[in-house]
Every structure is written in structure tokens, then in C-alpha cells.
Amino acid sequence: MRAVLYDHVGERPRLTELAIPACPPDGALVRVEATGVCRSDWHAWRGHDPVPLPMVPGHEFAGVVAEVGDAVTRFRVGDRVTAPFVNGCGRCEWCRRGEAQVCPDQTQPGFTRHGSFADYVVVTAADLNLVALPDSVSFDAAAALGCRFATAFRAVTRHGRVVAGDEVVIFGAGGVGLSAVMIATALGARTTVVDLSDAALRLAEELGATTVIRWTDTSQVEAAVIETTRGGADVTIDAVGSADTAASGVRSLRRRGTHVQVGLMLGAASLAPVPWDRVIAWELRVLGSHGMAAADYPELLAMIEAGRVDPARLIAGTTNLAGAIDALVGMDAAVPAAAGIVIARP
């Protein structure tokens, strides 16, 4: 099969031929029809989030079941499917509770094993991790769900508990941040978006953001947030993952507000300080958010089918596997030239 592969951290990936992976007894082999190019793939390639090498990147995908293991009962060859980027083991207490996103024995395509920048990808524990796709949801749109849109959905609905009238402030207008804008807006919230990129802020407005703020000086941004939210946000979401944006998210809350940390805190940022005096005195909630289990997809898919949200609106362009390499390497730019998600079709 064709696949994108890199052998060393930071080395330009190459398009090559690999053997089609074997289907596990409890798993499925999926023929990839569309795969997203995500900043998490870039973090792994750049060595910020170390992975075993060589590695085929890619963890956001949709496709058709090509083979199932003997132990699989819920899916069959020909089914249209997607899957979360976290594949739970299916045996532990967290998986049994429907919380596979925190499974201690999880695997992740593109991070613990070869991913979806290829003709085929494996999904382990398929009965737990595969998600059946309605015919009304395209492969391109579904490829945005496995990481960015699903992660944003859980951050907004489960952790943020966003309801109509809430003030929601989103730091970062990449794939997760823009998804959060769309979801929070659909729930009736007022959304404020903070980002460096004018193109990303324009797209945030198109997707329903009430206010956009260009990131400049930290204190000025926080003051602007407090002003536009009339005293602070009910919910803040850091979709960037930096010491500055995480702390600003906490300081931008009103009393008893909730901060949801979605952006990866890697390297030195993993030990970034939090204004705990504010957290305690104002009774703030600070929560991490790590994807979304397959068990929670039906609610999201129902919103998509009802037309309340449309992940396809996030797609900035489509390409092939060779183009996925260019899109991945292009994420080296601090401020991307264009906003939205790039989808590769093998």
C-alpha cells in the first residue's frame, strides 16, 4: 500500500510502499477514504510528542471496513466508519464505563502505531472503537471528527457544560478552536475567539463568533476579554497549548467559571504555572480534555444530521498523500497562511 513515512524526527516524510497491515483478531482494517492533517501529527513529527520510529502519521480518518477479525461482531466488510484517535483496549474499567479516551492501555494510530496517511489503517478493539457513519456524513467531513471536532465537542458539552447565553472564550482558532466556535454557537452561547492569525479570525466570524480579538500583549488581551464578556467568561477553552494561553484562560474567567485545557502542553509547557490563588478564591474549575470516546459520537452525529453543525465548513482544502506531506511540513509556520483543515484523500 502507499503510505507517508518518516524515519527521523524533523526529517521530511516521504511517500513509499508498505505492506498492508494485518488485521487483529478483535480489530478492523479500514480502507482510508479521507484523513485530516492535524497539528498533533506535526508535534509528533517535530519530536515534541515522541513516537516510535519509523512512523506513518495520521489519526483523523474515515473510510470503509476492508476486513474484520474473528472476534468482531458489530461491524462487517463494507461498512462506512470513522474512529476516535484514542483506541481503548476494551477491557479496562474506563472502557467498560464508556470512557475509552482515558484508557491506560490505549493505542493511537500515528502515535503508538502506523496511522492513516496511508491506503489502510488498523483500528483495534473494533467493537468498542469504530463508529458507523450515516450516509449523510461525507468521508471528508467525518475525517475532521476523530480529533479536532470530537475533541471540541466533548470540551464544550461535557467539560464546559455550555448552555444558551453562556460567554465562551476560545484561545486559538485552529481546527479545535474553530470547531468549538461552531458547537458553542449552535448551543446558543456567545463566543469570543483570540488568535494571532487574521485569516483564522475571519473564519471564526464566519462560523458564528460574536467577537474576535487579535493576540498582542497578554494583559491587553485579558482586559479585552473581560470587557467583551461583561466581567469574564463562563467557560474558557485553550485550544493552543502554551503557558500564556492557559494562564490567560484561567484569568479570563468570571467567578465559578470553567477552564478547559485542550491544547497539548508539551515540553516546558507541561510544567507551566496556573494562577491557583484565583482558582481557589473564585472556585474555578480547571479541566483537561483528551478526545472523545466512540460511545459519545451518536449525540454529535445527530447534531450533524440535523444541520446544527457542519464540520465540512472547516475544510480549507483537499489534497492527496503527497500533498499531506506539504501540509504537515507547512505547519512549521508560526502563523498559517490559511485557516481551516486540510483533508488528504489517498
N, C-alpha and C positions, 0 to 999 in steps of 0.2 A: 504494500500500500504506500501511497505518498504521505509524507509527514514532514513537519518542520522540526528540526532538532538542533540543540546547541550542546556542545561538549564541555565548554568552559564558561565561567561567569563573565559576562560582558562581551563575549565573542559573538560576532554576528551570526544568528541562526542560519541554517541552510535547509533547502528543500531536498529531501532524499527519499530513498525507498527503504521501508522496513517491513518485516514480516507482520502479517495481520495478527493481533494479539489473541491468545487463547481465551476462550470463554470459561469463566469459573463455574463450578457446579451450581452455586447459588446466584450467579450473576447473569449479565446480558452483554452481548456485543452489539453496539449501536453503530449503524452507518450514519456518519455525520452529514447532515444537510446544511447546517449553518453553525458557526461558532463565533462568539464575541472576542474581541481583543481588549483585554482588561488591564488596568494599571497594576493589579495584583500579579499578573503574568510578568509585567515589567520589573516589579520588585524582586521576583524570583530570579529572573534573568540577570539583573544587576547585582545579585548576591545579598540584597537587603534581607531577604527571607530565604535562607539557604535551602536548597533542594538537592537530592541525589542526582548525579550527572553520569551520563548524558540524560537530557530531559526533552520530551516533547511538551511544549506549553499548551495551555488552553483548558478552561474549566467551565465555560459557559457554552452550552451546546444544545442542539435539538436535532432529532433525526428519526430513523426508522430501525426498529429491532431487527437485526440480521440473524441472531442466534440467541437461544436461552439455554441455561444449564438445566440439568435434570431436576434440580430442587425447586425451580421457579414455577409457581402456579398461577400468578396473577397476570402475566404478560405472555405474549406469543409473537412469533415472527410476523413482521408487517405492521405492528403497532407503531403509531406516531407517538414519540415520547420526548421528554426532557428529564433533567435530574438536577438536584441541588449540587453545588460544588463540594459539599461535605457528604461523603458516603458513609453513613453509620454502619456499625458492624451488624446490627440487627439482633444482638444477643444481650447486650448490657441493660442495666436498669433505665438508663436515659433513653435508649432506643425503644424500649418497651413502653415508655411513657410518651412517646412521640416527640422526643427532644434530641433527635439524632445530630443536630447541629453542634452539640457539645459532647458527642460520643468520645470516650477516651481512647478508643481503638479505631477511630475514623481513618479513612483514606481519602485522598483528594486527587482527582486527575489533574495533571500539570504540576503537581507539587510532591506527592509521595509516589506517583507512578505516571506513566506516559498519559498525556492529555489529548485534547480534542482538535489540535491543529493537525489533523490527520483525516484519512478516509474513514477510520473506525476508532472507536473508543470503548473501553470496558466500564461497565457500571457494576460494582459489587453489591451483594445483598439486594438484588434487583427488586424483589417483592416489597422491600422497605423503601428503596431509594428512587425507583423510577416513578415518573409522573406521566399519566396518559394525557395527551394533548387533544383538546377539542378541534374539530376540523376548521373552526372559525379562527383559530390562532395559527398564524403562519410560522414556519420554521425560523424565519428571520426574527420575528417578534419574540418567539419562545427562547431564542438564544440569548436574549437580554435578561431572561428571568433568573437563570441559575445562580447568578452572583448579584449583580447590581440591583435589579428591580426587586427581586425577592428579599434581599438584604434590607433594602429601604422599606419594603412593605412591613416586615417584622419590626424594624426600628420604629416606624411611625405608629403602627397599630398596637403591637404587643407591649413594647417598652415605653413609647411616648404616650400611649393611650389617647391619641389625638381625637378631639371631637370638634364639632362645628363651633366656630367662634374663637378657638384657641389661637394664640400667637405662637407661630413656629418659626424659628430662625435656623437656617441651614448654612453651615460653613462649608463651602466647596460646591461648585456646580459642574462636577464631572458626572459620570454615569449614575453613581449612587445619589448624589445631591439632586440632580435633575429628576430622578425617579421619585425621590422624596417630595419634591415640589408637586409633581403630578398627583401623588397619592394623598398628601395632606390637603391639597386644594379640592380634590374630589370629596374629601370628608368634611369640607366646609370651613377649613382653617384659613387664617391669613398667614401668608408665608413671606418671609424676608430672606433673601439669599445674599451671601457675601462671597466674593471671588475676586481673583486678580484679572481674569480674562473678560474683556468687553464682549467678545462673541458668546461666551458662556452665559453672561448676564442677560444678553439679549434673548437667548434661547430660554432662559429661566422665565423671563417675562412672557414669552410666547406660550409657555406651558402653564401659566397662571400665577406666577409670583406676584405678590402685591407690591413689594418694594425690593429693589436691588441696591446693594452697597458695594462699591469697589474697595477692595482691601488696600489700605495705605498704612497709616500708623495705627498700632493696636488700640491705644486709648481712644483715638478718634473714632475708630470703627465701633468700639463698645459703646461710646456715647451716642453714636448714631443709631445703634440697635435699640438702646434704652429709650431714645426719643421716639423712634418709629413704632415701637411696640407699646408705647404709653406706660413705661415703667418696668419693662423687662418681659422676656419670653416665658410662656408656659412650658415650652419644650425647645431645647436646642439640640441640633444634630451636627456633630463634627464628621463630615464626610471627607476630610483631608487627611488627618492623622499627623499632627505636629504639636509640639509643646505649646506654641502660641494659640493655635485654633482651639485646642482642647481647653486651655485655661480661659480663653475668651468666651467659649461656650458656657462654661460654668458661671463666669462673671456677668454674662448677659441674661441670666435667669431672673425672674421675679421670685419672691419668697414661695417656698414649697414647689418650685419648678423641677423639671426633669432634664438632665443632660444625657444624651445617648451617644456613646463613642463608637462610631462605625469605622472611621479611617484607621488603618493599621498604624500602630505605634511601634515602630521598629528602631533598632539601634539605640542611640542615646535617648530617643523619644520614649522608649519603653519605661524609662525611669523619670519621666517628666513630672514636675510637681503639680499638685492640684490645690487650689485655694480652699483648704479644708476648714479654715475659720468660717468662711462663707457657707460652706456645705453644712456645717453643724448649726450655726446660728440661724440660718434661714431654712433649715430642714429640707435641703435639696436632695434629690435622688440622682446618683451618677451610675449609669449602667453601661456595660459593654454589650455589643450586638454582633453575633457571628453567624451570618447567613440565616437560612430558614429551612426547616425540615420538610420533606416531601408531604408529610401529614397536614401541613398548613397551606398547601397550594390550592386546594379547592376554593377557598374564600377569595384568593387573589384571582384565580381563573374566572370565577363568577363575575367579579368586577370588570374584567376584561371583556367577557362575553356580553355583559350588559352595556358596554360602551362607556363606562365611567372612567376608565383609564385605558390608554393605548400605548404600550411600550414601543410600538413601531415608530412613534413620533420622535423617539430618542435617536433613531438610526441616522447617522450623518452620511454614511456611505457604505457600499458593499464592495468586496474585492475577492480575490482568490487566495490560495495559501501563500503564494509568493508575495502578494500584497500585504498579507498579515504580518510578514517579516518587517516590511517597511513601516507598517503602523506601529508595531511593537517598538522598533528602534526609534521611531519618531517621538515616542513618549519621553525621550531624553530632554526635550524642550520644556523649560520651566512653565511657560505659558503656551498651551497648544494653539495652533493657528485656527483650528476649527473646533466647534463644540459638538458633543454628542458621541454616539457609539459607532465603532466600525465593526461590521459583520463580514466574516470571510465565509465563502461557500466553497468547500473542497471540490 
